[in-house]
Amino acid sequence: MHSGLDNSAELRASDFDPITLAGGTRTEVLPGAIQPHAALLALAPADLTIIHAAGATASLLGAAAELLPGTAASTAFSSDQIARLQALATTDRWIERPQHAFTLNAPDATPIDVIVHHASGLLVVELDPRREPAPENSLALVQSMIRRARPAPNLQGFCDAMAAELRSMTGFDRVMVYRFAPDGSADVIAEARGPETSPFLGLRDPQPDISNQPGSVSRIRVQPDVHAPAAPLWPAHSPRNGLALDLSFSATRSASPEHRLYLAQLGVAASLSLSLVVEGELWGLIVCHHATPRFLPYRMREACALFAEMASLQLETRLAADQLAARLRSTRIHEELVTRMSQESDLAEGLIRFYPNLLDFIPAAGVGLWIDGQFTGIGATPGPAQVAAMMGWLHGVPHDGVYHTDCLALAYPPAKAFAGCASGLLALSLSNTPHNYVLWFRPEVVRVVTWAGMPNKPVGVDAGAPRTPKGCASSWQESVRLHGEPWLDTDVDAAHRLRESLLDVVLRRIDGIARERRSAQLLQEQLMRQVELGLSRSKDVAKTLQEEKRRRVLVEADLSKVLRRTVEDQEAERLRIARELHDTLGQSLTLLQLGFDKLGQAAGDNPELQQRIAEMKSLTADVGRQANRLAWEIRPTALDDLGIQTAIQNLLDSWSEKSSIEFDLHMTLGSRRLPSPVETTLYRVLQEALTNVVRHASARHVSVILQLGDDQVTMIVEDDGCGFVTAGRKQPSGRLGLLGIRERLSLVGGSLEIESAPGKGTALYARIPL
């Protein structure tokens, strides 16, 4: 990579902290230091005594970090904040990933996000000054980003869209999507950058921002200013147990000195890395670079992490779909092969007769059969003598019935002579004695890999020479030889399935074929009699089913009419009662108020009588308010007079007053009014959904979205509550009052879909065609 060479030419390794070396190579460690603009306190959960401190505590809390260990946290926080920290410190649930606790103001009035998590048996409290504005609604922002990226036609298009969306949201100079290679390096497969930023697309990074190693996967790594020296922990090890504080999930921990030097040599002043996890494994990264320091606020970083998690789910779905398509293709050919082979009396003869189908079964340039010491091949394969020599080697290689490699010459050096047609080998063992095989071959594919640094140069310190990281700021090209196209997991799995079928099904079929021939005539006669009897019975059953279907259609139509009439009568009665309460009872109460006013004037200066009249007036006013509230709950007049948007806003305001839940409303109807039955149905569905949330979900936040499409209106009610176990896409009708919601939606041709999982909240999607 050539980007930033001019800007970083004067940087020296001595400008950074010492790095840990082991045998001349880099050792992955978590430095006991944080970013200097932030502050960190590690508190004992029992009494909130400060065990460790680091960072800008002097400017943020008024005391230097080295003076804070051993003191009480109450010297740095208010009583309310201490109560909040105590509750978080002693919670039953371990807080592994950082979460926002509260916000406080620095002496210069800068807002500070206070972030907490548990680590090493302590409550880690991080103070992150907010230097850039945070997004008002992170969830809506991420949802819109995923919605724009989702329509990408293929995996590459989706990765391009991810990079473009994240750059649009964060404003970084460059956003790249990395995909890990088998050797732990990472290829830049997608990139979004500014016009003045040099391209990195197509490069391979020997040390990506997050190492592809087993163990816990960090969601996010951020380095706002690579040139700022790290702020060490005080003390480095706990005085209680002598252990270092684990900063694996710290929101403000500093990157390793080697990595910061590596970024500086690339001309990068700030970076952000997000994990892309597929099926629990680190698949790749989204990496953001900026030429100047960037201090993203905590909520923006969390929005980026949420986007990466949702994008990971999309990646997993797309990759699974590709694998499923490949599996279905191989399954179709597999069934055809097994069907043909089951009709053969001799396995070897059958394979020789139909082996061209094996070339379709697993994509390859050539396929061959080694049967009883003889080789037969089609396509690009080695010669019989070369295969015979290779078989002698393959017999001694331990495997589970299927052996595969994409670099045969590495395991079997004589294969260099025929690498042009057989650099890749997949061998399926048919028997142990004699050693028979089906062999697929793939030719050599010469690739030129452009590295972001010398991939084989270890990190080390030469005597009298400055320290140099593994990656450097210039690119380096390497030609990869003697490798074929790698075998996919679906290819190997297909070979295993074919082997099982040939050994467990086809061989048994061949052994029993003689007996099957002797009993075929008798079986055929029995089957014919059963077919005739079955046809007769099926005709009777078909008539019965047709009659039952006709009756069911009539009954369902009658039930639908009754249900629609019941709902219409119910709404009409609600409207009548609401108007009676509002008009008749309201007028009577108003007259009663006026009567009490006149009675008060007539009472003169009698204090006792005036007090009683005042109490009666107050009681009358309360009755009036209760009557108005009851009339609104029975049938809000705003629904008929002002439309669904005002009615929903009033409903959420009412629930907000009665509960501790925070409501978030997004509507895109504009000034358009929907048909009255549709508005009524949406309102009643929302009423029932909110009731279920308050009663069962234990939620803290509810988001309501009402959006209008070209041919339908959609209402989404999403909460962050406890959720529940679902049974596929069709949810049980009786749960959470869903039966009433489904019936109401069915009257206007609508549909209901629910997504939920324990601990993940619930999302309700109600769609009504227009």
Secondary structure, DSSP 8 states (H G I E B T S, - for coil): --TTTTTTTT--GGGS----EETTEE-----SEE-TTSEEEEE-TTT-BEEEEEESHHHHHSS-GGG-TTSBGGGTS-HHHHHHHHHHHT-SS---S-EEEEEEE-TT--EEEEEEEEETTEEEEEEEE--S---S-HHHHHHHHHHHHTT-SSHHHHHHHHHHHHHHHH--SEEEEEEE-TTS-EEEEEEEE-TTS---TTEEESS-SS---SS---SEEEES-TTS--EE-BSSB-TTT--B---TT-SSB---HHHHHHHHHTT-SEEEEEEEEETTEEEEEEEEEESS-----HHHHHHHHHHHHHHHHHHHHHHHHHHHHHHHHHHHHHHHHHHHHTT-S-HHHHHHHHHHHHHHHS--SEEEEEETTEEEEEES---HHHHHHHHHHHTTS--SSEEEES-HHHHSGGGGGGHHHHSEEEEEEEETTTTEEEEEEE----EEEEESS-TT---B--TTS--B-SS-SS-EEEEE-S------HHHHHHHHHHHHHIIIIIHHHHHTHHHHHHHHHHHHHHHHHHHHHHHHHHHHHHHHHHHHHHHHHHHHHHHHHHHHHHHHHHHHHHHHHHHIIIIIIHHHHHHHHHHHHHHHHHHTT-HHHHHHHHHHHHHHHHHHHHHHHHHHHHS-HHHHHT-HHHHHHHHHHHHHHHSS-EEEEEE--TT----HHHHHHHHHHHHHHHHHIIIII--SEEEEEEEE-SSEEEEEEEE-S------SSS--TTGGGHHHHHHHHHHTT-EEEEEE-TTS-EEEEEEEE-
